[in-house]
């Protein structure tokens, strides 16, 4: 179903450290991000029985909200390029006893999937929403009028937010996955905006983060 990945270099050193640090705590998540995860899932307008893709799922921080939205008859499929990170995601699934959540260790640019999906979530997944190849690969798996939502970091145009632009440039250069393209700009949603109808964008933290959602044209 997916390409097997076991290269440690797929996971930046910082992420490897964090992943191992939180592994004993399967349900760990940063408190300040939970409300944004909830809003992102809400914007997908999921209903019971839906099938949703969580690309760049990381350790599964969005899983609880996705599972609640699709119910026991739905399906959540998480995809992450890092095998080390998917260990954490699988531990979260086991800890919570979710029978309708799957995790695939694969590159979004080449992953092979089964069936169609009602929604696509790209939460803090710049290697997906800013990758033409990843979008080309994933969007054919979406149903017509599927909901799409992305969250990530961006450069700020606001006077106060510009103070953080250099910081984020440095952090992105050190922490990005090798598969991530040069995505840090003022409108990093440009690539997937072309694939949806009207795109709604909200900015946070002085314009340094964004949440964008819309409906697939495919």
N, C-alpha and C positions, 0 to 999 in steps of 0.2 A: 504493500500500500504506500510505502514511502521509502526514500533513499536512507540507508543507514549511515549515521554520522557518529564518529567517535573521536574526532580531533579536538584535543583540549584547546587548541588555539582558536577554535570557533567562539570561545568564551573569553572576553577580555579579563585581565588579571583582577581588576576591581570586582567584577561581577562574580568571578569564581570565589573570591573572599566572602562576599556578602551571601552568596548561595550556600556556602558551607556553614557560615555563621548562623543562619536562620533555619537550617535543615531540621534541627530538633523541634522546631515550632511550626508545624505544617500550615497553621492558619494565620501566621504572622502577616501583617500588612501595615504600611505606614498610615497612621491615623489621618493625616492631612489629605490623603489621596482618595480615601473611601468615598467621600461625597461625589467626587468627579467620576469614579467608577460607576456609582449608582446612576448618575445622570446620563452617562454614556450608554448604559444598558437601557435606560428609560427611552432614550432617543431611538433605539432600535425597534421600539413598538412591538416587542415579541409577544406571542400568545402561546397558550398551551399547545404542545405538539410540534412547535417550530424546531427547525434545525439551524444552528448558528455556528459560524466559524469565529474562533477567537485566535487571531493570528498574532504572533509575537506574544503569546500568552504568559510568558515568564513562569513564575511559580504558581500561577493560577489565582491571582488576586481578584479577577473579575468573575471567577467561577460561581461563587455563592449567589451573586445577583442574576447571572445568566440561568442557573439552575432554577431559581425561584420563578423566573419569567417564563421558561418553557415547560415547567412542570415535569412530572415523571414520564410523561409520554413524549417529551421532546428530546433533543440530542444537542450536546455541546461538544464541539471538536476543537481542542486547543492545538496550536502548532507553534513550535519554537525551534529555532535553529540549533540551540545549545543542548546537547544530551545531558549535561550536568544540571541545567536548569529544569529540564523535564523530570528529573528525579524528584525535585521538590514538588512539582505539580502533581505527580502521581501519588506522592505521600499525602498531599492535601485531599486528593480524591479518596484514597483509602481511609484517611482519618474521618471523613464525613460520610462515608458509605454511599457515595454517588455511583449508581449503576449506569447512568446515562451520560457520563462524561468520559471522553477519550482524549489522549494526548499523543501527538505524533512529533518525534524529533526529526525535523526536516527543514530544508530551505524553502521558504514560500515561493521562490522563483521556479522551483522544480517539483514541488510536492504533488503527488497524485492522490486524488480523493475519489470517494464514491458517492454518487447521488448529487442532488441539488440542495442549496441552502437558502434559507429565508432571510439571513442577515449576515453581515460581516463586520466584526469589530477589530480595530487596529489601535490598541491602547498602548501608547508609548512604544510604538513599533515603527520607527522611521525606516527600518530596513524593508518594510512592506509598503507603507503609504507613499514613500518617496522613491520607490523602485518601479520603473516602467515594466520590467520583466516580471516582478512579483504580481503586479496588478494584471498584467496580460495573462498570467497563469491562473489567478484566483477568480477573476470576474466571470469567466465562462461557467463556473460552478454555481453561480448565483441565479436564483429564479428571477423572472421579470418582476420589476418593482420591489426587489429586495432592498432592505434598509442597510445603509453603510454609515459607520461612525468611526472617527479617528481622534486621538488625543496625542499631543506631543509638544515639544519645545520649539520656539521660534525666536527670531530676532524681533526686538520691540522698536516701534517707531515713536513711542512716547518718550518725552524728555527724561522722565524719571527712570523709565525702563531701559533706556539706552546704556545706563550705567552697568547693566548686567550683561550686555551683548558680548563683551570681550571675555567675561567669565564663562559664558555658555560655549563660546567658540573653543576655549581651552578644554573645557570638560568634555565636549563632544569629540574633539580630536583624540582624547585619551581613553574615552570610555565606549566609543561606538564599536559595534560588531564589525568584523571585516567585510561583511556583506552590505553594510550601510553606505549608500552613496552620499555625496556632498549635499545634504538636505537642509542645512541650517540657513534659512533665509526668512524673509518677511511673510511669505505665503507658502509654506511647505505643503499645503494641501492641493497645489495646482494640478498635479498629475491625476489624482483621483476625482477632482472636481469635474474633469472632462467626461467622466463616466457616469455622473449622476445628474439628476435634474437640478432644481434649485438647491444650492448648498447654503446651509446656515452655519455661521462661524461665530463662536464666542471666544473672547480672550480673557486670560486670567493673569494674576501676578504681574501687574504693570505691563501687560501685553507680551509677556515672555512665554506664555503657554496658550494653547488653543484647543478647543473642542469643536469639531466640525461634523455635520451629518447631512444626509440627503437620501434620495431614492435612486437605485440603479436604473439606468436606461436599458440595460441588456435584457 
